[in-house]
Amino acid sequence: MALGIAAIFYLLGSIPIAWIMAKLVRRDDIRNLGSGNVGVMNVALSVARWAGILVFLSEAAKGALAVILARKMGLNDGYVAMAVVMALVGTSWSIWIGGAGGRGNTLGMTAILVLAWPAVLISLALWVVVRLVTRRSFIATRVWIFTLPAILGLVTRSWIYALMGVAMSLIYLSAHKVTTDDHTIIKETWPNLWAFLTSPPRDRHSS
């Protein structure tokens, strides 16, 4: 049973929406564009802003569906946690594109939003405070990654979801690098949000 459930949710997460969008809109492999990330921000930066929004909504739907479907199946907390982690694994290492993938931030945060929404509010508040103090998005995200297990454990009062947070944090850390951080690229390239939203996609194969 466990293997079957793991496979179902891995396949759900593994649908490479960002890769598909880049192929449809720009006729190119997203892995060859910008930072190479198969995710929301790289699509927004390298393909089109509206395409990034569609990828964001699709990844959010995958995260919500992981929790909702697991609960509809009558699974206990352990299996719900497994469903979220396996969907995240699928997003990060998709079988359809040779094991490549995105960071899974959107999927993971949406899954947590459905599972325990106060954890998202705490995470966002923590991120904003660290971002204001350090003025660096990368550090704010890194602090959030390290504190995620504690946040989930405290909010849910469940060691199962705390362990889920540990698994999620390890997955996030495996892909969180300064050299490919699209948020850092946005800050360094555009002076404000409006300039980012109205600018054209960055050049092919640029970083």
C-alpha positions as CSV (number, residue, x, y, z in Angstrom):
1,M,0.0,0.0,0.0
2,A,2.7,2.5,1.0
3,L,4.6,2.0,-2.3
4,G,1.4,2.5,-4.3
5,I,0.5,5.7,-2.4
6,A,4.1,7.0,-2.8
7,A,4.0,6.3,-6.6
8,I,0.7,8.1,-7.0
9,F,1.8,11.3,-5.3
10,Y,5.2,11.2,-6.9
11,L,3.6,11.1,-10.3
12,L,1.3,13.9,-9.4
13,G,4.2,16.1,-8.4
14,S,6.4,15.0,-11.3
15,I,4.2,16.7,-14.0
16,P,6.8,19.2,-15.3
17,I,4.5,22.2,-15.8
18,A,7.4,24.7,-16.1
19,W,9.1,22.6,-18.7
20,I,5.8,22.2,-20.7
21,M,5.1,25.9,-20.6
22,A,8.6,26.8,-21.9
23,K,8.2,24.3,-24.7
24,L,4.8,25.6,-25.7
25,V,5.6,29.3,-25.4
26,R,9.3,29.7,-26.2
27,R,9.9,26.4,-28.0
28,D,12.9,25.7,-25.7
29,D,13.9,23.6,-22.8
30,I,13.6,25.6,-19.5
31,R,16.8,23.9,-18.3
32,N,18.6,25.8,-21.0
33,L,17.2,29.2,-20.1
34,G,18.2,31.6,-17.4
35,S,19.1,29.9,-14.1
36,G,18.1,26.5,-15.5
37,N,15.5,26.0,-12.7
38,V,12.4,24.1,-13.7
39,G,10.2,26.4,-11.7
40,V,7.9,29.4,-11.5
41,M,10.4,32.2,-11.3
42,N,12.6,31.0,-14.1
43,V,9.6,30.7,-16.4
44,A,8.5,34.2,-15.4
45,L,12.0,35.6,-16.0
46,S,12.9,33.6,-19.2
47,V,9.6,32.8,-20.9
48,A,6.9,35.3,-20.0
49,R,5.4,36.9,-16.9
50,W,2.0,35.5,-17.6
51,A,3.5,32.0,-18.2
52,G,5.1,32.2,-14.7
53,I,1.7,33.0,-13.2
54,L,0.1,29.9,-14.9
55,V,3.0,27.7,-13.6
56,F,2.5,29.2,-10.1
57,L,-1.2,28.4,-10.1
58,S,-0.6,24.9,-11.5
59,E,2.1,24.1,-8.9
60,A,-0.2,25.5,-6.2
61,A,-3.0,23.2,-7.4
62,K,-0.6,20.2,-7.2
63,G,0.3,21.0,-3.6
64,A,-3.3,21.5,-2.5
65,L,-4.4,18.3,-4.4
66,A,-1.8,16.3,-2.6
67,V,-3.3,17.0,0.8
68,I,-7.0,17.0,-0.4
69,L,-6.7,13.7,-2.3
70,A,-4.8,12.0,0.5
71,R,-7.6,13.0,2.9
72,K,-10.3,12.0,0.5
73,M,-8.7,8.5,0.3
74,G,-9.1,8.3,4.1
75,L,-5.4,8.2,4.8
76,N,-4.0,8.8,8.2
77,D,-1.5,11.6,9.1
78,G,1.5,9.5,8.3
79,Y,0.3,8.8,4.7
80,V,-0.8,12.4,4.3
81,A,2.7,13.5,5.2
82,M,4.1,11.0,2.8
83,A,1.8,12.3,0.0
84,V,3.1,15.8,0.4
85,V,6.8,14.7,0.6
86,M,6.5,12.4,-2.5
87,A,4.7,15.2,-4.5
88,L,7.6,17.5,-3.6
89,V,10.1,14.8,-4.6
90,G,8.3,14.4,-7.9
91,T,8.5,18.2,-8.5
92,S,12.2,18.3,-7.6
93,W,13.2,15.2,-9.5
94,S,10.8,14.5,-12.3
95,I,11.0,11.2,-14.1
96,W,9.7,12.9,-17.3
97,I,12.7,15.2,-17.7
98,G,15.5,13.0,-16.7
99,G,15.4,13.6,-13.0
100,A,15.5,17.4,-13.3
101,G,13.0,19.6,-11.5
102,G,12.3,22.8,-9.6
103,R,12.6,23.7,-6.0
104,G,9.0,22.9,-5.2
105,N,8.5,26.0,-3.0
106,T,5.0,26.7,-4.4
107,L,3.8,23.2,-4.1
108,G,5.2,22.8,-0.6
109,M,3.8,26.0,0.8
110,T,0.4,25.4,-0.7
111,A,0.3,21.9,0.7
112,I,1.1,23.4,4.2
113,L,-1.5,26.1,3.7
114,V,-4.2,23.4,3.2
115,L,-2.7,21.2,6.0
116,A,-2.0,23.8,8.6
117,W,-2.5,27.4,7.4
118,P,-1.1,29.1,10.6
119,A,2.3,27.6,9.7
120,V,2.3,29.6,6.5
121,L,1.5,32.8,8.3
122,I,4.4,32.2,10.8
123,S,6.7,31.3,7.9
124,L,5.9,34.4,6.0
125,A,6.3,36.6,9.1
126,L,9.6,35.1,9.8
127,W,10.8,35.5,6.2
128,V,9.8,39.1,6.1
129,V,11.6,39.9,9.4
130,V,14.8,38.2,8.4
131,R,14.6,39.8,5.0
132,L,14.2,43.3,6.5
133,V,17.1,42.7,8.9
134,T,19.6,41.2,6.5
135,R,18.3,42.7,3.3
136,R,18.9,39.4,1.6
137,S,16.2,37.1,0.3
138,F,18.5,34.2,0.2
139,I,19.3,34.3,3.9
140,A,15.6,34.8,4.7
141,T,14.7,31.7,2.7
142,R,17.5,29.7,4.3
143,V,16.4,30.6,7.8
144,W,12.8,29.6,6.9
145,I,14.1,26.2,5.5
146,F,15.9,25.5,8.8
147,T,13.0,26.4,11.0
148,L,10.3,24.7,9.0
149,P,10.3,21.5,11.0
150,A,9.9,23.4,14.2
151,I,7.1,25.6,12.8
152,L,5.1,22.6,11.6
153,G,5.7,20.7,14.8
154,L,4.5,23.5,17.0
155,V,1.5,24.4,14.9
156,T,0.2,20.8,14.3
157,R,1.5,19.4,17.6
158,S,2.4,16.3,15.6
159,W,5.8,14.7,15.4
160,I,4.7,13.2,12.1
161,Y,4.3,16.6,10.5
162,A,7.5,17.8,12.2
163,L,9.3,14.9,10.4
164,M,7.6,15.9,7.2
165,G,9.1,19.4,7.7
166,V,12.5,17.8,8.1
167,A,12.1,15.9,4.8
168,M,10.9,19.0,3.1
169,S,13.8,21.1,4.4
170,L,16.3,18.6,3.2
171,I,14.8,18.6,-0.3
172,Y,14.8,22.4,-0.3
173,L,18.4,22.6,0.9
174,S,19.5,20.3,-2.0
175,A,18.4,23.0,-4.5
176,H,18.8,26.3,-2.7
177,K,22.0,27.9,-4.0
178,V,23.0,31.5,-4.4
179,T,24.2,31.0,-8.0
180,T,20.7,29.9,-9.2
181,D,18.5,31.9,-6.9
182,D,16.0,33.7,-9.2
183,H,14.8,36.0,-6.4
184,T,18.4,37.4,-6.0
185,I,18.6,37.8,-9.8
186,I,15.3,39.9,-9.7
187,K,16.7,42.1,-6.9
188,E,20.0,42.7,-8.7
189,T,18.5,43.3,-12.2
190,W,15.3,45.4,-11.6
191,P,14.9,48.4,-9.3
192,N,11.3,47.7,-8.4
193,L,8.4,45.3,-9.0
194,W,6.8,47.3,-11.8
195,A,10.1,47.3,-13.7
196,F,10.2,43.5,-13.4
197,L,6.6,42.9,-14.4
198,T,6.9,45.1,-17.5
199,S,10.3,44.1,-18.8
200,P,10.7,41.5,-21.6
201,P,12.0,38.0,-20.9
202,R,15.8,37.8,-20.4
203,D,17.9,36.6,-23.3
204,R,18.2,33.0,-24.2
205,H,20.9,31.1,-22.2
206,S,21.7,34.1,-20.0
207,S,22.1,33.6,-16.3
